[in-house]
Amino acid sequence: MSQLLTLHHLEYSQSFRVLWMLEELGTPYELIVYERDAKTRAAPDEYKAISPLGTAPVLTEGEMALAESSAIMEHILDITPNHTLRPEPGAPDRIRYLFWWHAAQGSMMPLQLMITVLNLSQKQLPFFMKPFIKLYVAGLTRLFMEPRLNRLMEQAEVDLETAPWFGGERLSVADFLIAYNMIVGAERGMINERQHPNCMKWIARMKALPSFARATEKDGRASMALNY
């Protein structure tokens, strides 16, 4: 590794996943924490100036600035020797790992984000519009988003019944990538003990990792989720 990694970490954001993974790997890095604007809850201007997209997280290494959690995690693994967080091609758990690595951001996150945004938007509407929009959102959620999210959660329950981690028998970077979806999903009631017992056990296993305590201490927040 030619230059020290710097994680630009925004409070209450998905960048917690990268912080957590760095602690698990024991990779040397510098941490710079940014607070959201007290009124808008958006990232501050100095953070947006660093990130290619103005979003969290962003990793810098010398002149390089890299955005997108999955891209950042891949880069960290590429430059970290002797890790076990990514099954090699041909390994027994490789296909399972690949599925959840891509499903986390490509399928689960968009659905959860849509549900959150739609519920949040209702709170911002004039009172006379709320009954009509509430019916629309309820129908859209019931017919489109919930069935797709439920199928993903059913597959998660099946897979976590056969092996303890999303990547199979060993902890993998897929577990760290999907951690935001799962932990925040549980906090917001999308994942629960009655319907998703294996997922809740997985959350407990993840939070029991010593790296979680170290990352939480450095983050300084009780949750990675932003409450509106």
N, C-alpha and C positions, 0 to 999 in steps of 0.2 A: 504494500500500500504506500503510494508515494506521498500523499498529503492526508492530513487529518480530516475525517468526516465531520461535518457540522450539521446537526439536525435543528432546523428552525421549527419550533414546536408551538403551535397555537393552542391556547387553552380550550377545553371542551371541543375537541375535534378528533377526526380519525387519525391524526398524526400520533396519537397515543400508541397505536399499534406498532409503529416503527420504533418509538422509544422503548416499548416493551421488548420487541425482538432484539434490539441492540443490547439490552440488558441480559437477555437470555444467551446471546452469543458471546458476550464479554468483549465485544469489539470496541476499541478505543474511539471515542467521539467527543465532540464538544456539543453542549446543549444550550440553545438560546430560546428562552420562553417569551412568548408574546401574549398580551392580554387583548381581548376583544374590546371594541368601542362600547362604552357603557350604555349608550343610547341605541345605536343601530345593531349592536352585537356582531358587527362585521369585523374582519381582520383589520388591523391598523395599516395605515399607508406604508409604513416602513417595511411591513411584512410583504405587502403586495408588490413592492418594488423589487424584492428578492425573488419571488416566485415567478416562473414563466407564465403561470396562469392566474396568479393572484390568489391561489387557493392553498389550503393545508393538506398534506405536509409538503415541505420542500427540503431537499438535502443538497448541501453544497460541498464541493471537494476542489479546492483551488478555484479556478475560474468556472468550473462546471456547476450548474444549478439544475437539479432534476426534480420534477413534480410527479404526482401520481403514486399512491401508496405501493401498488404492486410493482411498478417500475423501480421504485426506490429499494424495495425489498430484494428484488432480483439482483440489482446492482450490488447491494451489500453482500449477498451470498456469493456473487461472482468473485469478489475481492477478499472474501474471508476463507482461509484454508481450513480443511479438516473439520468442517461442520457436518451435522447430520440432519439438517432441517429441510433438505430437498432430496427425495428419492431419485436415484439415478435412472436413466432409461434402462428398461429391462428388469428393474426391481419389482418384486411382487405387488407393492402398493403404489406403483407409479401411476396407473390409470385412475385409481381412486383419488390420489393426490391431485392429478391434473383436473379432474372434474370439479372438486371443491375449490381448488385454486381459482378457477375461472367462474364458477357459479357464484362465489361470494360477491364479486363485483359486477359480473355480467347479468345475473338474474336476481339474486336476493336483495342486494342494495337498492337497485332502482325501484323495486316493489315497496320496500319499507320506506324509502324516501318519498314516494308518491303518496302513500298513506299518511305519513307525517305532514307533508306539505298541504294536502287537502284538508286535513283536520285543523291545521294551523290557520289556513286561509279563512275558514269559517269564523274564526274569532275576530278577524279584522273587518268583517262585512257590516254594513248598516243593519240594524235589528230587523227591518222589514224584509230584507232579502234572505235572512238566515233560514227560515223554514223551507224555502224552495231549494236553496243550495244544499241544505242538510239532506233532503230527499235525493238529490242528484248524487251527492258524494256517497251516501249509503248504498245506492244502487250500483254505482261504479265500483265501489269497494267489494260489494257482495258478488257481483257478476264477473269482474275482471281480476282484481288484485288478490283478493283472499284465496280463490281457488288455486292460483299459481303459487302463491306463497305457501299454502297448505301442502301442496304436492312436494315442494322443496323440503318442508319441515318433516313430512312423512318419510322422505328418503334419508334425511339426516337421522331420524329415529332408527331406521333400519340399519344404516351403516354404523352408527354408534353402539348398536347392540352387538355387532360382530367384532369391533375393534375400538379401543378407547379414544382414538384421535381421528380427526377428519382426514389426516394423511395416512391413516392405517394404524399399524402397531406402534409406530414411533411418532412423537411430537414432530410436527413439520411447520414450515412457514405458512401453509394453508390454514393452520389453526390460528396463527396470529392475524392473518388477513381477515378471517371470518369472525374474529373475536368481537369487533365493534358491532357487527350485525346481531350477533347472538346476545351479547351482554346488554346492549342498549335495547334490543328487542324484548328481553326479559323485563327490563326496567319499565318499558312502556306497555307491557301487558300482551305483546304479540306472541311471546313464548312463556309457557307456564308449566307448572309441575304436573297438572292433571293430563294435559294433552301431550306434553313433551318431556317425559321423565328422563330419558337418556340425554337430551340436550341440556337439561338442568344439571345433571351429573357432570357433563362435560364442562359446563361453566364453572362448577365447583372445582374441578381438577385444574382448569386453567388458572383460576384465582389462587389456588394453593401453590403455584409455582413461585419460588423465591424471587424470580425476576419480576413478577407482578407487583410484589410489595416494594421492590426497589424503584420500579417505574412509577408507581403511584406516589411514592415519597418525592420523587423528582418533579412529577407533574403538579403535585400540591393540591389536587382536587379530589373530592369524594367520588366523582363520576366522570367518565369521559364524554358524557352526553350533555348537550346544551339544552337547558329547559327554557321554553318560551313562555 
